[in-house]
Amino acid sequence: MRVEADPTWWVASAVVGERFVVKFAWSEPAALRLAHEIAVIEALSVPFLPEVVASSTDPVLLVTALVPGQVLFDVVDSIDRESAGQQLAHFLGSLHQSPVDGLPPAGLQPASTDAIRAGFPRWVRPEKRSMILKWCDWADAVLAVSRSPVLVHGDLHGGNQIWYDGRLRAVVDFETAGRGDPEYDLRLFPGTGPGLELLTSTLRHYPAPPLDTDRIMAWHLRTLLGDALWRSEAGVGLPDCRIADAWVEDLEQRFSALGIKP
């Protein structure tokens, strides 16, 4: 197990007896995050939650039933994206209607546009730099419009979704759950799977009021470019072994496919 330098991330999970998943922490910041997750899961009444077998706050420990299946990253190319979007919309619609009183803002916020403006242009071709700055101005304008906060998962990437035989079995890892835009939970969907099918299907099936595609893409822009920025600065390869320029091209194609002109 690799130990992160930041104690906030000193948390791990282990499968026990092929039946349970035990999640534990060994630093105060990580323990606080795990205690928050326990409180959120215990208070929620939404579909696709992991079954809590036992939990404790002293020591901080969460035990859930092991859910058979694969993470979405491993199956998104082969499942029916229309059906998947319908199931995800059901989960998100239920989650976003849950009470938010007393909850902090969602954790794991993406990089600010100021940070992207200051650091990202050096990692792309010169002819792309003015476009990046224009995109940041657009994202600022889109997200400047206030929205009533809802309860968001906060980190709904494919690795936190367990699927089996085309069905969503569980959504896990609620450490960063809190108040936020409903669109914030879909900020990773544009880059998940072939094309934008998962995103557009989820949007079609999401209960009223409809979600704002511009807001989703503004959050996606900050997430995608922020991730590429810290990895480039740290000398860490991008997950798909490409370069930052390629991610910018992906973003251009997604904007075009959605009819958005930032």
C-alpha positions in Angstrom: 0.0 0.0 0.0 1.4 3.4 -1.0 1.3 6.0 1.8 0.4 9.5 0.7 2.5 12.4 2.1 -0.6 14.3 3.0 -2.2 12.8 6.2 -5.7 13.8 4.9 -5.5 10.7 2.7 -4.2 8.2 5.3 -7.3 6.0 4.8 -7.5 2.5 3.3 -10.0 -0.3 2.7 -9.5 -4.0 3.0 -11.6 -7.0 2.0 -12.2 -9.4 4.9 -13.4 -12.9 4.5 -14.6 -12.3 1.0 -17.7 -10.9 2.5 -16.9 -7.4 4.0 -15.1 -4.3 3.1 -13.4 -2.6 6.1 -12.5 1.1 5.8 -10.2 2.6 8.4 -8.0 5.7 8.9 -4.7 6.3 10.7 -4.5 10.1 10.9 -6.9 12.7 12.5 -7.7 14.4 9.1 -8.5 11.1 7.5 -10.5 9.9 10.5 -12.6 13.1 10.4 -13.4 12.5 6.7 -14.3 8.8 7.4 -16.5 9.9 10.4 -18.2 12.3 8.0 -18.8 9.5 5.5 -20.3 7.3 8.2 -22.7 10.1 9.3 -23.8 10.8 5.8 -24.5 7.2 4.9 -26.4 6.5 8.1 -28.6 9.6 7.5 -29.4 8.8 3.9 -32.3 7.0 2.4 -31.5 6.6 -1.2 -31.0 3.7 -3.6 -27.6 2.1 -4.3 -26.0 2.7 -1.0 -23.6 0.1 0.4 -25.0 -2.0 3.1 -23.5 -0.9 6.4 -22.7 -4.0 8.6 -21.0 -2.1 11.4 -19.5 1.4 12.1 -17.7 3.1 14.9 -16.4 6.5 15.7 -13.9 5.4 18.4 -12.0 4.0 16.7 -13.2 5.3 13.3 -14.2 2.2 11.3 -16.7 1.5 8.6 -17.6 -2.1 7.6 -19.9 -2.6 4.6 -21.0 -5.8 2.8 -18.8 -6.6 -0.2 -20.8 -6.0 -3.4 -19.9 -8.2 -6.3 -19.2 -6.5 -9.6 -16.8 -4.2 -11.4 -16.2 -0.5 -11.3 -17.7 1.6 -14.1 -14.4 2.3 -15.7 -14.0 -1.4 -16.5 -17.4 -1.9 -18.0 -18.6 1.5 -19.4 -17.6 0.5 -23.0 -19.8 -2.7 -22.9 -22.9 -1.7 -20.9 -26.1 -0.1 -22.3 -25.4 3.6 -21.7 -29.1 4.5 -22.0 -29.9 2.1 -19.2 -26.9 3.2 -17.2 -27.9 6.8 -17.4 -31.4 6.0 -16.2 -30.0 4.2 -13.2 -27.5 7.0 -12.4 -30.3 9.6 -12.8 -32.4 7.7 -10.3 -29.5 7.7 -7.8 -28.7 11.4 -8.3 -32.3 12.5 -8.3 -32.8 10.8 -4.9 -29.5 12.1 -3.5 -30.1 15.6 -4.6 -33.5 15.7 -2.9 -32.0 14.7 0.5 -31.7 17.3 3.4 -28.6 19.4 3.4 -29.0 21.1 6.8 -25.8 21.2 8.8 -23.6 19.8 6.0 -20.3 21.5 4.9 -19.6 22.3 1.3 -18.6 19.3 -0.8 -14.9 18.5 -0.4 -12.3 17.9 -3.2 -13.1 21.1 -5.0 -11.3 21.3 -8.4 -8.7 23.9 -9.3 -9.8 27.5 -9.5 -9.8 29.2 -12.8 -7.1 31.6 -11.4 -4.8 28.6 -10.9 -5.5 27.3 -14.4 -4.9 30.7 -15.9 -1.6 31.1 -14.1 -0.2 27.6 -14.6 -1.8 25.7 -17.4 -1.0 27.6 -20.6 2.7 26.7 -20.4 1.8 23.0 -20.9 0.0 23.5 -24.2 0.9 24.8 -27.6 1.1 28.6 -27.9 -1.9 28.8 -30.3 -4.1 27.2 -27.6 -3.3 29.5 -24.8 -5.7 32.3 -25.6 -8.5 29.8 -25.9 -7.7 28.4 -22.4 -8.0 31.9 -21.0 -11.3 32.5 -22.8 -12.6 29.2 -21.5 -11.8 30.2 -17.9 -13.6 33.5 -18.3 -16.6 31.6 -19.6 -16.6 29.2 -16.7 -16.4 32.0 -14.2 -19.5 33.7 -15.8 -21.4 30.4 -15.9 -20.7 29.5 -12.3 -21.2 33.1 -11.0 -25.0 32.5 -11.2 -26.0 31.2 -7.8 -27.8 27.9 -7.4 -29.7 26.4 -4.5 -27.4 23.9 -2.9 -28.2 20.2 -2.8 -26.5 17.2 -1.2 -23.9 16.0 -3.7 -21.7 12.9 -3.6 -18.7 15.1 -4.5 -16.5 12.4 -6.2 -18.7 10.4 -8.5 -16.1 9.0 -10.8 -16.3 5.5 -12.3 -14.1 3.9 -9.6 -16.8 4.8 -7.0 -19.6 2.9 -8.8 -20.0 -0.9 -8.7 -21.8 -2.4 -11.6 -22.8 -6.0 -12.3 -24.5 -7.4 -15.4 -25.5 -3.9 -16.6 -27.0 -2.9 -13.2 -25.7 -0.3 -10.7 -25.2 -2.2 -7.5 -23.6 0.4 -5.2 -22.2 3.9 -5.1 -19.3 4.1 -2.5 -17.0 6.7 -0.9 -19.0 9.5 0.5 -16.1 11.2 2.3 -16.5 14.3 0.3 -20.3 14.5 0.3 -21.7 17.9 1.1 -23.6 20.9 -0.2 -23.0 21.9 -3.8 -24.5 22.4 -7.3 -26.4 19.4 -8.6 -24.4 19.7 -11.8 -21.2 19.3 -9.7 -21.9 15.6 -9.4 -21.8 15.2 -13.2 -18.6 17.0 -13.8 -16.7 13.8 -14.5 -19.4 12.2 -16.8 -18.3 14.0 -20.0 -15.0 12.1 -19.9 -16.5 8.7 -18.9 -17.0 6.2 -21.6 -17.2 6.4 -25.4 -18.4 9.9 -26.4 -21.0 11.7 -24.3 -23.6 8.9 -24.2 -23.5 8.4 -20.4 -23.8 12.1 -19.7 -26.6 12.8 -22.2 -28.6 9.7 -21.1 -28.3 10.7 -17.4 -29.5 14.2 -18.3 -32.5 12.9 -20.2 -33.6 10.7 -17.2 -32.8 13.2 -14.4 -36.0 14.3 -12.6 -37.1 17.9 -12.8 -35.8 20.6 -12.6 -33.5 19.8 -15.5 -29.7 20.2 -15.1 -27.7 22.9 -16.8 -25.3 21.4 -19.3 -23.2 24.6 -19.3 -22.7 24.3 -15.6 -21.7 20.7 -15.9 -19.1 21.6 -18.5 -17.8 24.6 -16.5 -17.1 22.2 -13.6 -15.7 19.6 -16.0 -13.3 22.2 -17.5 -12.0 23.1 -14.0 -11.7 19.5 -13.1 -10.0 18.3 -16.3 -7.6 21.1 -16.7 -6.9 21.3 -12.9 -6.0 17.6 -12.9 -3.8 17.9 -16.0 -2.1 21.0 -14.4 -1.1 19.4 -11.1 0.1 16.2 -12.8 2.2 18.2 -15.3 3.7 20.3 -12.6 4.5 17.3 -10.4 5.9 15.3 -13.3 3.2 12.7 -12.9 1.9 11.2 -16.1 -1.7 11.7 -17.1 -3.9 8.6 -16.5 -4.2 7.8 -20.2 -0.5 8.3 -20.9 -1.2 11.3 -23.2 -0.2 14.9 -22.9 -2.1 18.0 -21.8 -2.6 19.2 -25.3 -4.6 16.0 -26.1 -6.9 16.7 -23.1 -7.5 20.2 -24.4 -8.5 18.7 -27.8 -10.9 16.3 -26.0 -12.5 19.3 -24.3 -12.9 21.1 -27.6 -14.6 18.1 -29.1 -17.0 17.8 -26.1 -18.0 21.4 -26.2 -18.7 21.1 -30.0 -20.7 17.9 -29.6 -22.9 19.6 -26.9 -23.3 22.7 -29.0 -21.6 24.9 -26.4 -19.4 27.8 -27.6 -17.4 29.0 -24.5 
